[in-house]
Amino acid sequence: MISELMILAEAADAVGGISGNITQAVGGAGAAIGVGLIGSKAVEAVGRNPGAFGNILTLGIIAMALAEGLGILAFFVSK
């Protein structure tokens, strides 16, 4: 009985590690996609209105920082 419980506990630890790795992968991929979309839309916006470069740059940097922050938060929560 005790050996069966130990085997189940080891299996639960393995599954927990796998799900944590998947969570980290999804969080990192989401952050990367978000930063890429923000960057591409910022370039499009500057192309349409070059005079608004400073405002677009500021908003783009803030939005990228928030996207990266969510990715980092996913890494910490998954541990």
N, CA, C and O atoms as a Maestro MAE file, in Angstrom:
{
 s_m_m2io_version
 :::
 2.0.0
}

f_m_ct {
 s_m_title
 :::
 protein
 m_atom[316] {
  # First column is atom index #
  i_m_mmod_type
  r_m_x_coord
  r_m_y_coord
  r_m_z_coord
  i_m_residue_number
  s_m_chain_name
  s_m_pdb_residue_name
  s_m_pdb_atom_name
  i_m_atomic_number
  :::
  1 25 0.820 -1.196 0.000 1 A "MET " " N  " 7
  2 3 0.000 0.000 0.000 1 A "MET " " CA " 6
  3 2 0.866 1.264 0.000 1 A "MET " " C  " 6
  4 15 0.604 2.193 -0.764 1 A "MET " " O  " 8
  5 25 1.883 1.303 0.840 2 A "ILE " " N  " 7
  6 3 2.742 2.474 0.921 2 A "ILE " " CA " 6
  7 2 3.529 2.649 -0.373 2 A "ILE " " C  " 6
  8 15 3.702 3.773 -0.844 2 A "ILE " " O  " 8
  9 25 4.002 1.558 -0.949 3 A "SER " " N  " 7
  10 3 4.759 1.662 -2.197 3 A "SER " " CA " 6
  11 2 3.866 2.187 -3.323 3 A "SER " " C  " 6
  12 15 4.333 2.934 -4.183 3 A "SER " " O  " 8
  13 25 2.592 1.804 -3.324 4 A "GLU " " N  " 7
  14 3 1.670 2.309 -4.346 4 A "GLU " " CA " 6
  15 2 1.451 3.811 -4.188 4 A "GLU " " C  " 6
  16 15 1.365 4.542 -5.175 4 A "GLU " " O  " 8
  17 25 1.363 4.260 -2.948 5 A "LEU " " N  " 7
  18 3 1.199 5.690 -2.711 5 A "LEU " " CA " 6
  19 2 2.443 6.469 -3.127 5 A "LEU " " C  " 6
  20 15 2.345 7.581 -3.646 5 A "LEU " " O  " 8
  21 25 3.604 5.881 -2.896 6 A "MET " " N  " 7
  22 3 4.844 6.553 -3.302 6 A "MET " " CA " 6
  23 2 4.915 6.660 -4.819 6 A "MET " " C  " 6
  24 15 5.365 7.679 -5.343 6 A "MET " " O  " 8
  25 25 4.479 5.624 -5.533 7 A "ILE " " N  " 7
  26 3 4.478 5.654 -6.993 7 A "ILE " " CA " 6
  27 2 3.514 6.726 -7.492 7 A "ILE " " C  " 6
  28 15 3.822 7.453 -8.436 7 A "ILE " " O  " 8
  29 25 2.339 6.823 -6.849 8 A "LEU " " N  " 7
  30 3 1.376 7.857 -7.241 8 A "LEU " " CA " 6
  31 2 1.918 9.258 -6.965 8 A "LEU " " C  " 6
  32 15 1.689 10.177 -7.752 8 A "LEU " " O  " 8
  33 25 2.632 9.426 -5.856 9 A "ALA " " N  " 7
  34 3 3.207 10.734 -5.531 9 A "ALA " " CA " 6
  35 2 4.274 11.120 -6.547 9 A "ALA " " C  " 6
  36 15 4.354 12.281 -6.948 9 A "ALA " " O  " 8
  37 25 5.097 10.156 -6.969 10 A "GLU " " N  " 7
  38 3 6.113 10.442 -7.982 10 A "GLU " " CA " 6
  39 2 5.463 10.800 -9.316 10 A "GLU " " C  " 6
  40 15 5.944 11.686 -10.023 10 A "GLU " " O  " 8
  41 25 4.375 10.118 -9.661 11 A "ALA " " N  " 7
  42 3 3.666 10.420 -10.902 11 A "ALA " " CA " 6
  43 2 3.056 11.816 -10.845 11 A "ALA " " C  " 6
  44 15 3.073 12.542 -11.839 11 A "ALA " " O  " 8
  45 25 2.516 12.194 -9.687 12 A "ALA " " N  " 7
  46 3 1.928 13.527 -9.542 12 A "ALA " " CA " 6
  47 2 2.997 14.603 -9.676 12 A "ALA " " C  " 6
  48 15 2.748 15.647 -10.280 12 A "ALA " " O  " 8
  49 25 4.190 14.363 -9.119 13 A "ASP " " N  " 7
  50 3 5.278 15.331 -9.266 13 A "ASP " " CA " 6
  51 2 5.684 15.475 -10.724 13 A "ASP " " C  " 6
  52 15 5.954 16.583 -11.185 13 A "ASP " " O  " 8
  53 25 5.730 14.370 -11.450 14 A "ALA " " N  " 7
  54 3 6.106 14.420 -12.862 14 A "ALA " " CA " 6
  55 2 5.070 15.200 -13.671 14 A "ALA " " C  " 6
  56 15 5.426 16.024 -14.514 14 A "ALA " " O  " 8
  57 25 3.799 14.940 -13.412 15 A "VAL " " N  " 7
  58 3 2.740 15.652 -14.136 15 A "VAL " " CA " 6
  59 2 2.772 17.132 -13.791 15 A "VAL " " C  " 6
  60 15 2.563 17.971 -14.667 15 A "VAL " " O  " 8
  61 25 3.030 17.469 -12.528 16 A "GLY " " N  " 7
  62 3 3.124 18.871 -12.135 16 A "GLY " " CA " 6
  63 2 4.255 19.583 -12.844 16 A "GLY " " C  " 6
  64 15 4.109 20.738 -13.242 16 A "GLY " " O  " 8
  65 25 5.386 18.906 -13.009 17 A "GLY " " N  " 7
  66 3 6.510 19.502 -13.729 17 A "GLY " " CA " 6
  67 2 6.200 19.720 -15.191 17 A "GLY " " C  " 6
  68 15 6.588 20.737 -15.767 17 A "GLY " " O  " 8
  69 25 5.501 18.769 -15.800 18 A "ILE " " N  " 7
  70 3 5.144 18.898 -17.215 18 A "ILE " " CA " 6
  71 2 4.161 20.042 -17.409 18 A "ILE " " C  " 6
  72 15 4.308 20.838 -18.337 18 A "ILE " " O  " 8
  73 25 3.159 20.129 -16.538 19 A "SER " " N  " 7
  74 3 2.171 21.202 -16.700 19 A "SER " " CA " 6
  75 2 2.811 22.556 -16.445 19 A "SER " " C  " 6
  76 15 2.426 23.537 -17.081 19 A "SER " " O  " 8
  77 25 3.784 22.643 -15.526 20 A "GLY " " N  " 7
  78 3 4.495 23.895 -15.301 20 A "GLY " " CA " 6
  79 2 5.292 24.315 -16.524 20 A "GLY " " C  " 6
  80 15 5.338 25.498 -16.862 20 A "GLY " " O  " 8
  81 25 5.920 23.352 -17.189 21 A "ASN " " N  " 7
  82 3 6.688 23.662 -18.399 21 A "ASN " " CA " 6
  83 2 5.775 24.134 -19.529 21 A "ASN " " C  " 6
  84 15 6.127 25.033 -20.293 21 A "ASN " " O  " 8
  85 25 4.602 23.516 -19.622 22 A "ILE " " N  " 7
  86 3 3.649 23.939 -20.655 22 A "ILE " " CA " 6
  87 2 3.161 25.353 -20.368 22 A "ILE " " C  " 6
  88 15 3.010 26.162 -21.283 22 A "ILE " " O  " 8
  89 25 2.917 25.645 -19.099 23 A "THR " " N  " 7
  90 3 2.478 26.990 -18.718 23 A "THR " " CA " 6
  91 2 3.548 28.020 -19.055 23 A "THR " " C  " 6
  92 15 3.235 29.104 -19.547 23 A "THR " " O  " 8
  93 25 4.796 27.691 -18.795 24 A "GLN " " N  " 7
  94 3 5.886 28.610 -19.120 24 A "GLN " " CA " 6
  95 2 5.984 28.825 -20.625 24 A "GLN " " C  " 6
  96 15 6.207 29.945 -21.082 24 A "GLN " " O  " 8
  97 25 5.819 27.763 -21.386 25 A "ALA " " N  " 7
  98 3 5.911 27.875 -22.845 25 A "ALA " " CA " 6
  99 2 4.793 28.750 -23.405 25 A "ALA " " C  " 6
  100 15 5.032 29.591 -24.271 25 A "ALA " " O  " 8
  101 25 3.582 28.550 -22.911 26 A "VAL " " N  " 7
  102 3 2.449 29.342 -23.392 26 A "VAL " " CA " 6
  103 2 2.609 30.807 -22.979 26 A "VAL " " C  " 6
  104 15 2.319 31.710 -23.763 26 A "VAL " " O  " 8
  105 25 3.068 31.038 -21.752 27 A "GLY " " N  " 7
  106 3 3.291 32.418 -21.299 27 A "GLY " " CA " 6
  107 2 4.359 33.120 -22.108 27 A "GLY " " C  " 6
  108 15 4.198 34.285 -22.470 27 A "GLY " " O  " 8
  109 25 5.451 32.425 -22.397 28 A "GLY " " N  " 7
  110 3 6.520 33.017 -23.205 28 A "GLY " " CA " 6
  111 2 6.090 33.260 -24.636 28 A "GLY " " C  " 6
  112 15 6.419 34.291 -25.223 28 A "GLY " " O  " 8
  113 25 5.360 32.320 -25.198 29 A "ALA " " N  " 7
  114 3 4.885 32.485 -26.572 29 A "ALA " " CA " 6
  115 2 3.878 33.624 -26.670 29 A "ALA " " C  " 6
  116 15 3.896 34.396 -27.629 29 A "ALA " " O  " 8
  117 25 3.003 33.724 -25.677 30 A "GLY " " N  " 7
  118 3 2.032 34.817 -25.675 30 A "GLY " " CA " 6
  119 2 2.701 36.172 -25.589 30 A "GLY " " C  " 6
  120 15 2.305 37.111 -26.280 30 A "GLY " " O  " 8
  121 25 3.715 36.278 -24.741 31 A "ALA " " N  " 7
  122 3 4.445 37.541 -24.620 31 A "ALA " " CA " 6
  123 2 5.163 37.883 -25.920 31 A "ALA " " C  " 6
  124 15 5.165 39.038 -26.346 31 A "ALA " " O  " 8
  125 25 5.770 36.883 -26.548 32 A "ALA " " N  " 7
  126 3 6.493 37.126 -27.805 32 A "ALA " " CA " 6
  127 2 5.537 37.556 -28.914 32 A "ALA " " C  " 6
  128 15 5.842 38.469 -29.681 32 A "ALA " " O  " 8
  129 25 4.400 36.908 -28.994 33 A "ILE " " N  " 7
  130 3 3.410 37.284 -30.016 33 A "ILE " " CA " 6
  131 2 2.890 38.696 -29.750 33 A "ILE " " C  " 6
  132 15 2.724 39.487 -30.679 33 A "ILE " " O  " 8
  133 25 2.634 39.007 -28.475 34 A "GLY " " N  " 7
  134 3 2.141 40.336 -28.130 34 A "GLY " " CA " 6
  135 2 3.136 41.429 -28.486 34 A "GLY " " C  " 6
  136 15 2.757 42.454 -29.052 34 A "GLY " " O  " 8
  137 25 4.392 41.219 -28.164 35 A "VAL " " N  " 7
  138 3 5.422 42.226 -28.488 35 A "VAL " " CA " 6
  139 2 5.554 42.370 -30.007 35 A "VAL " " C  " 6
  140 15 5.712 43.483 -30.509 35 A "VAL " " O  " 8
  141 25 5.490 41.269 -30.731 36 A "GLY " " N  " 7
  142 3 5.580 41.338 -32.194 36 A "GLY " " CA " 6
  143 2 4.421 42.099 -32.811 36 A "GLY " " C  " 6
  144 15 4.615 42.898 -33.727 36 A "GLY " " O  " 8
  145 25 3.214 41.854 -32.313 37 A "LEU " " N  " 7
  146 3 2.052 42.572 -32.841 37 A "LEU " " CA " 6
  147 2 2.113 44.063 -32.508 37 A "LEU " " C  " 6
  148 15 1.786 44.906 -33.344 37 A "LEU " " O  " 8
  149 25 2.528 44.375 -31.300 38 A "ILE " " N  " 7
  150 3 2.642 45.783 -30.908 38 A "ILE " " CA " 6
  151 2 3.672 46.487 -31.786 38 A "ILE " " C  " 6
  152 15 3.432 47.596 -32.264 38 A "ILE " " O  " 8
  153 25 4.812 45.845 -31.996 39 A "GLY " " N  " 7
  154 3 5.850 46.443 -32.831 39 A "GLY " " CA " 6
  155 2 5.401 46.650 -34.261 39 A "GLY " " C  " 6
  156 15 5.667 47.697 -34.851 39 A "GLY " " O  " 8
  157 25 4.719 45.658 -34.828 40 A "SER " " N  " 7
  158 3 4.293 45.787 -36.221 40 A "SER " " CA " 6
  159 2 3.227 46.872 -36.376 40 A "SER " " C  " 6
  160 15 3.240 47.621 -37.353 40 A "SER " " O  " 8
  161 25 2.315 46.955 -35.425 41 A "LYS " " N  " 7
  162 3 1.280 47.990 -35.498 41 A "LYS " " CA " 6
  163 2 1.867 49.382 -35.277 41 A "LYS " " C  " 6
  164 15 1.395 50.352 -35.868 41 A "LYS " " O  " 8
  165 25 2.894 49.488 -34.430 42 A "ALA " " N  " 7
  166 3 3.547 50.779 -34.222 42 A "ALA " " CA " 6
  167 2 4.246 51.241 -35.498 42 A "ALA " " C  " 6
  168 15 4.197 52.422 -35.842 42 A "ALA " " O  " 8
  169 25 4.890 50.321 -36.192 43 A "VAL " " N  " 7
  170 3 5.554 50.671 -37.451 43 A "VAL " " CA " 6
  171 2 4.519 51.100 -38.489 43 A "VAL " " C  " 6
  172 15 4.747 52.054 -39.233 43 A "VAL " " O  " 8
  173 25 3.389 50.405 -38.542 44 A "GLU " " N  " 7
  174 3 2.325 50.800 -39.470 44 A "GLU " " CA " 6
  175 2 1.798 52.195 -39.137 44 A "GLU " " C  " 6
  176 15 1.564 53.006 -40.032 44 A "GLU " " O  " 8
  177 25 1.616 52.467 -37.854 45 A "ALA " " N  " 7
  178 3 1.085 53.766 -37.442 45 A "ALA " " CA " 6
  179 2 2.055 54.891 -37.776 45 A "ALA " " C  " 6
  180 15 1.633 55.960 -38.217 45 A "ALA " " O  " 8
  181 25 3.344 54.664 -37.572 46 A "VAL " " N  " 7
  182 3 4.341 55.693 -37.919 46 A "VAL " " CA " 6
  183 2 4.388 55.877 -39.431 46 A "VAL " " C  " 6
  184 15 4.596 56.992 -39.910 46 A "VAL " " O  " 8
  185 25 4.203 54.821 -40.173 47 A "GLY " " N  " 7
  186 3 4.179 54.940 -41.630 47 A "GLY " " CA " 6
  187 2 3.007 55.769 -42.110 47 A "GLY " " C  " 6
  188 15 3.124 56.483 -43.106 47 A "GLY " " O  " 8
  189 25 1.886 55.689 -41.426 48 A "ARG " " N  " 7
  190 3 0.716 56.459 -41.835 48 A "ARG " " CA " 6
  191 2 0.796 57.909 -41.369 48 A "ARG " " C  " 6
  192 15 0.336 58.816 -42.061 48 A "ARG " " O  " 8
  193 25 1.389 58.123 -40.182 49 A "ASN " " N  " 7
  194 3 1.461 59.472 -39.629 49 A "ASN " " CA " 6
  195 2 2.836 59.677 -38.989 49 A "ASN " " C  " 6
  196 15 2.986 59.490 -37.782 49 A "ASN " " O  " 8
  197 25 3.830 60.053 -39.775 50 A "PRO " " N  " 7
  198 3 5.186 60.202 -39.223 50 A "PRO " " CA " 6
  199 2 5.309 61.282 -38.152 50 A "PRO " " C  " 6
  200 15 6.233 61.241 -37.340 50 A "PRO " " O  " 8
  201 25 4.409 62.226 -38.139 51 A "GLY " " N  " 7
  202 3 4.463 63.293 -37.153 51 A "GLY " " CA " 6
  203 2 4.152 62.826 -35.737 51 A "GLY " " C  " 6
  204 15 4.516 63.493 -34.768 51 A "GLY " " O  " 8
  205 25 3.489 61.696 -35.613 52 A "ALA " " N  " 7
  206 3 3.109 61.177 -34.297 52 A "ALA " " CA " 6
  207 2 4.109 60.154 -33.776 52 A "ALA " " C  " 6
  208 15 3.771 59.328 -32.928 52 A "ALA " " O  " 8
  209 25 5.331 60.206 -34.277 53 A "PHE " " N  " 7
  210 3 6.336 59.203 -33.922 53 A "PHE " " CA " 6
  211 2 6.576 59.130 -32.417 53 A "PHE " " C  " 6
  212 15 6.610 58.037 -31.851 53 A "PHE " " O  " 8
  213 25 6.743 60.272 -31.765 54 A "GLY " " N  " 7
  214 3 7.057 60.287 -30.335 54 A "GLY " " CA " 6
  215 2 5.963 59.667 -29.489 54 A "GLY " " C  " 6
  216 15 6.244 58.878 -28.587 54 A "GLY " " O  " 8
  217 25 4.714 60.018 -29.774 55 A "ASN " " N  " 7
  218 3 3.588 59.453 -29.013 55 A "ASN " " CA " 6
  219 2 3.452 57.960 -29.250 55 A "ASN " " C  " 6
  220 15 3.204 57.197 -28.317 55 A "ASN " " O  " 8
  221 25 3.615 57.546 -30.494 56 A "ILE " " N  " 7
  222 3 3.493 56.119 -30.822 56 A "ILE " " CA " 6
  223 2 4.615 55.328 -30.169 56 A "ILE " " C  " 6
  224 15 4.395 54.222 -29.674 56 A "ILE " " O  " 8
  225 25 5.819 55.893 -30.167 57 A "LEU " " N  " 7
  226 3 6.952 55.215 -29.539 57 A "LEU " " CA " 6
  227 2 6.708 55.030 -28.039 57 A "LEU " " C  " 6
  228 15 6.959 53.958 -27.487 57 A "LEU " " O  " 8
  229 25 6.219 56.081 -27.392 58 A "THR " " N  " 7
  230 3 5.956 56.002 -25.955 58 A "THR " " CA " 6
  231 2 4.906 54.946 -25.642 58 A "THR " " C  " 6
  232 15 5.106 54.107 -24.764 58 A "THR " " O  " 8
  233 25 3.800 54.986 -26.352 59 A "LEU " " N  " 7
  234 3 2.737 54.004 -26.120 59 A "LEU " " CA " 6
  235 2 3.198 52.589 -26.457 59 A "LEU " " C  " 6
  236 15 2.832 51.636 -25.769 59 A "LEU " " O  " 8
  237 25 4.002 52.449 -27.513 60 A "GLY " " N  " 7
  238 3 4.512 51.131 -27.889 60 A "GLY " " CA " 6
  239 2 5.422 50.543 -26.824 60 A "GLY " " C  " 6
  240 15 5.326 49.357 -26.508 60 A "GLY " " O  " 8
  241 25 6.303 51.361 -26.270 61 A "ILE " " N  " 7
  242 3 7.213 50.876 -25.228 61 A "ILE " " CA " 6
  243 2 6.441 50.466 -23.991 61 A "ILE " " C  " 6
  244 15 6.740 49.435 -23.388 61 A "ILE " " O  " 8
  245 25 5.442 51.265 -23.600 62 A "ILE " " N  " 7
  246 3 4.633 50.912 -22.427 62 A "ILE " " CA " 6
  247 2 3.878 49.609 -22.675 62 A "ILE " " C  " 6
  248 15 3.842 48.740 -21.804 62 A "ILE " " O  " 8
  249 25 3.282 49.466 -23.844 63 A "ALA " " N  " 7
  250 3 2.522 48.255 -24.148 63 A "ALA " " CA " 6
  251 2 3.425 47.023 -24.207 63 A "ALA " " C  " 6
  252 15 3.040 45.948 -23.746 63 A "ALA " " O  " 8
  253 25 4.625 47.175 -24.773 64 A "MET " " N  " 7
  254 3 5.560 46.051 -24.812 64 A "MET " " CA " 6
  255 2 6.008 45.647 -23.417 64 A "MET " " C  " 6
  256 15 6.159 44.460 -23.126 64 A "MET " " O  " 8
  257 25 6.221 46.634 -22.555 65 A "ALA " " N  " 7
  258 3 6.613 46.329 -21.178 65 A "ALA " " CA " 6
  259 2 5.511 45.572 -20.456 65 A "ALA " " C  " 6
  260 15 5.792 44.644 -19.699 65 A "ALA " " O  " 8
  261 25 4.266 45.956 -20.679 66 A "LEU " " N  " 7
  262 3 3.149 45.241 -20.053 66 A "LEU " " CA " 6
  263 2 3.034 43.805 -20.580 66 A "LEU " " C  " 6
  264 15 2.772 42.881 -19.810 66 A "LEU " " O  " 8
  265 25 3.228 43.620 -21.882 67 A "ALA " " N  " 7
  266 3 3.181 42.272 -22.457 67 A "ALA " " CA " 6
  267 2 4.299 41.399 -21.892 67 A "ALA " " C  " 6
  268 15 4.071 40.241 -21.543 67 A "ALA " " O  " 8
  269 25 5.504 41.954 -21.803 68 A "GLU " " N  " 7
  270 3 6.626 41.199 -21.237 68 A "GLU " " CA " 6
  271 2 6.382 40.905 -19.757 68 A "GLU " " C  " 6
  272 15 6.733 39.832 -19.267 68 A "GLU " " O  " 8
  273 25 5.784 41.856 -19.055 69 A "GLY " " N  " 7
  274 3 5.476 41.641 -17.638 69 A "GLY " " CA " 6
  275 2 4.520 40.480 -17.433 69 A "GLY " " C  " 6
  276 15 4.676 39.707 -16.488 69 A "GLY " " O  " 8
  277 25 3.543 40.350 -18.302 70 A "LEU " " N  " 7
  278 3 2.624 39.215 -18.194 70 A "LEU " " CA " 6
  279 2 3.334 37.895 -18.488 70 A "LEU " " C  " 6
  280 15 3.034 36.873 -17.870 70 A "LEU " " O  " 8
  281 25 4.269 37.918 -19.424 71 A "GLY " " N  " 7
  282 3 5.048 36.712 -19.706 71 A "GLY " " CA " 6
  283 2 5.903 36.312 -18.520 71 A "GLY " " C  " 6
  284 15 5.980 35.131 -18.180 71 A "GLY " " O  " 8
  285 25 6.545 37.281 -17.886 72 A "ILE " " N  " 7
  286 3 7.367 36.996 -16.705 72 A "ILE " " CA " 6
  287 2 6.493 36.517 -15.557 72 A "ILE " " C  " 6
  288 15 6.875 35.607 -14.822 72 A "ILE " " O  " 8
  289 25 5.318 37.127 -15.398 73 A "LEU " " N  " 7
  290 3 4.387 36.692 -14.355 73 A "LEU " " CA " 6
  291 2 3.969 35.235 -14.567 73 A "LEU " " C  " 6
  292 15 3.845 34.481 -13.603 73 A "LEU " " O  " 8
  293 25 3.754 34.841 -15.813 74 A "ALA " " N  " 7
  294 3 3.399 33.444 -16.100 74 A "ALA " " CA " 6
  295 2 4.535 32.504 -15.703 74 A "ALA " " C  " 6
  296 15 4.284 31.401 -15.217 74 A "ALA " " O  " 8
  297 25 5.777 32.932 -15.905 75 A "PHE " " N  " 7
  298 3 6.913 32.099 -15.493 75 A "PHE " " CA " 6
  299 2 6.936 31.897 -13.982 75 A "PHE " " C  " 6
  300 15 7.168 30.786 -13.506 75 A "PHE " " O  " 8
  301 25 6.693 32.977 -13.222 76 A "PHE " " N  " 7
  302 3 6.732 32.865 -11.774 76 A "PHE " " CA " 6
  303 2 5.554 32.089 -11.206 76 A "PHE " " C  " 6
  304 15 5.710 31.339 -10.242 76 A "PHE " " O  " 8
  305 25 4.377 32.262 -11.798 77 A "VAL " " N  " 7
  306 3 3.191 31.564 -11.308 77 A "VAL " " CA " 6
  307 2 3.285 30.068 -11.585 77 A "VAL " " C  " 6
  308 15 2.773 29.266 -10.804 77 A "VAL " " O  " 8
  309 25 3.923 29.686 -12.668 78 A "SER " " N  " 7
  310 3 3.991 28.268 -13.031 78 A "SER " " CA " 6
  311 2 4.955 27.470 -12.168 78 A "SER " " C  " 6
  312 15 4.912 26.240 -12.182 78 A "SER " " O  " 8
  313 25 5.816 28.132 -11.423 79 A "LYS " " N  " 7
  314 3 6.785 27.414 -10.567 79 A "LYS " " CA " 6
  315 2 6.144 26.969 -9.282 79 A "LYS " " C  " 6
  316 15 6.804 26.353 -8.444 79 A "LYS " " O  " 8
  :::
 }
 m_bond[315] {
  # First column is bond index #
  i_m_from
  i_m_to
  i_m_order
  :::
  1 1 2 1
  2 2 3 1
  3 3 4 2
  4 3 5 1
  5 5 6 1
  6 6 7 1
  7 7 8 2
  8 7 9 1
  9 9 10 1
  10 10 11 1
  11 11 12 2
  12 11 13 1
  13 13 14 1
  14 14 15 1
  15 15 16 2
  16 15 17 1
  17 17 18 1
  18 18 19 1
  19 19 20 2
  20 19 21 1
  21 21 22 1
  22 22 23 1
  23 23 24 2
  24 23 25 1
  25 25 26 1
  26 26 27 1
  27 27 28 2
  28 27 29 1
  29 29 30 1
  30 30 31 1
  31 31 32 2
  32 31 33 1
  33 33 34 1
  34 34 35 1
  35 35 36 2
  36 35 37 1
  37 37 38 1
  38 38 39 1
  39 39 40 2
  40 39 41 1
  41 41 42 1
  42 42 43 1
  43 43 44 2
  44 43 45 1
  45 45 46 1
  46 46 47 1
  47 47 48 2
  48 47 49 1
  49 49 50 1
  50 50 51 1
  51 51 52 2
  52 51 53 1
  53 53 54 1
  54 54 55 1
  55 55 56 2
  56 55 57 1
  57 57 58 1
  58 58 59 1
  59 59 60 2
  60 59 61 1
  61 61 62 1
  62 62 63 1
  63 63 64 2
  64 63 65 1
  65 65 66 1
  66 66 67 1
  67 67 68 2
  68 67 69 1
  69 69 70 1
  70 70 71 1
  71 71 72 2
  72 71 73 1
  73 73 74 1
  74 74 75 1
  75 75 76 2
  76 75 77 1
  77 77 78 1
  78 78 79 1
  79 79 80 2
  80 79 81 1
  81 81 82 1
  82 82 83 1
  83 83 84 2
  84 83 85 1
  85 85 86 1
  86 86 87 1
  87 87 88 2
  88 87 89 1
  89 89 90 1
  90 90 91 1
  91 91 92 2
  92 91 93 1
  93 93 94 1
  94 94 95 1
  95 95 96 2
  96 95 97 1
  97 97 98 1
  98 98 99 1
  99 99 100 2
  100 99 101 1
  101 101 102 1
  102 102 103 1
  103 103 104 2
  104 103 105 1
  105 105 106 1
  106 106 107 1
  107 107 108 2
  108 107 109 1
  109 109 110 1
  110 110 111 1
  111 111 112 2
  112 111 113 1
  113 113 114 1
  114 114 115 1
  115 115 116 2
  116 115 117 1
  117 117 118 1
  118 118 119 1
  119 119 120 2
  120 119 121 1
  121 121 122 1
  122 122 123 1
  123 123 124 2
  124 123 125 1
  125 125 126 1
  126 126 127 1
  127 127 128 2
  128 127 129 1
  129 129 130 1
  130 130 131 1
  131 131 132 2
  132 131 133 1
  133 133 134 1
  134 134 135 1
  135 135 136 2
  136 135 137 1
  137 137 138 1
  138 138 139 1
  139 139 140 2
  140 139 141 1
  141 141 142 1
  142 142 143 1
  143 143 144 2
  144 143 145 1
  145 145 146 1
  146 146 147 1
  147 147 148 2
  148 147 149 1
  149 149 150 1
  150 150 151 1
  151 151 152 2
  152 151 153 1
  153 153 154 1
  154 154 155 1
  155 155 156 2
  156 155 157 1
  157 157 158 1
  158 158 159 1
  159 159 160 2
  160 159 161 1
  161 161 162 1
  162 162 163 1
  163 163 164 2
  164 163 165 1
  165 165 166 1
  166 166 167 1
  167 167 168 2
  168 167 169 1
  169 169 170 1
  170 170 171 1
  171 171 172 2
  172 171 173 1
  173 173 174 1
  174 174 175 1
  175 175 176 2
  176 175 177 1
  177 177 178 1
  178 178 179 1
  179 179 180 2
  180 179 181 1
  181 181 182 1
  182 182 183 1
  183 183 184 2
  184 183 185 1
  185 185 186 1
  186 186 187 1
  187 187 188 2
  188 187 189 1
  189 189 190 1
  190 190 191 1
  191 191 192 2
  192 191 193 1
  193 193 194 1
  194 194 195 1
  195 195 196 2
  196 195 197 1
  197 197 198 1
  198 198 199 1
  199 199 200 2
  200 199 201 1
  201 201 202 1
  202 202 203 1
  203 203 204 2
  204 203 205 1
  205 205 206 1
  206 206 207 1
  207 207 208 2
  208 207 209 1
  209 209 210 1
  210 210 211 1
  211 211 212 2
  212 211 213 1
  213 213 214 1
  214 214 215 1
  215 215 216 2
  216 215 217 1
  217 217 218 1
  218 218 219 1
  219 219 220 2
  220 219 221 1
  221 221 222 1
  222 222 223 1
  223 223 224 2
  224 223 225 1
  225 225 226 1
  226 226 227 1
  227 227 228 2
  228 227 229 1
  229 229 230 1
  230 230 231 1
  231 231 232 2
  232 231 233 1
  233 233 234 1
  234 234 235 1
  235 235 236 2
  236 235 237 1
  237 237 238 1
  238 238 239 1
  239 239 240 2
  240 239 241 1
  241 241 242 1
  242 242 243 1
  243 243 244 2
  244 243 245 1
  245 245 246 1
  246 246 247 1
  247 247 248 2
  248 247 249 1
  249 249 250 1
  250 250 251 1
  251 251 252 2
  252 251 253 1
  253 253 254 1
  254 254 255 1
  255 255 256 2
  256 255 257 1
  257 257 258 1
  258 258 259 1
  259 259 260 2
  260 259 261 1
  261 261 262 1
  262 262 263 1
  263 263 264 2
  264 263 265 1
  265 265 266 1
  266 266 267 1
  267 267 268 2
  268 267 269 1
  269 269 270 1
  270 270 271 1
  271 271 272 2
  272 271 273 1
  273 273 274 1
  274 274 275 1
  275 275 276 2
  276 275 277 1
  277 277 278 1
  278 278 279 1
  279 279 280 2
  280 279 281 1
  281 281 282 1
  282 282 283 1
  283 283 284 2
  284 283 285 1
  285 285 286 1
  286 286 287 1
  287 287 288 2
  288 287 289 1
  289 289 290 1
  290 290 291 1
  291 291 292 2
  292 291 293 1
  293 293 294 1
  294 294 295 1
  295 295 296 2
  296 295 297 1
  297 297 298 1
  298 298 299 1
  299 299 300 2
  300 299 301 1
  301 301 302 1
  302 302 303 1
  303 303 304 2
  304 303 305 1
  305 305 306 1
  306 306 307 1
  307 307 308 2
  308 307 309 1
  309 309 310 1
  310 310 311 1
  311 311 312 2
  312 311 313 1
  313 313 314 1
  314 314 315 1
  315 315 316 2
  :::
 }
}
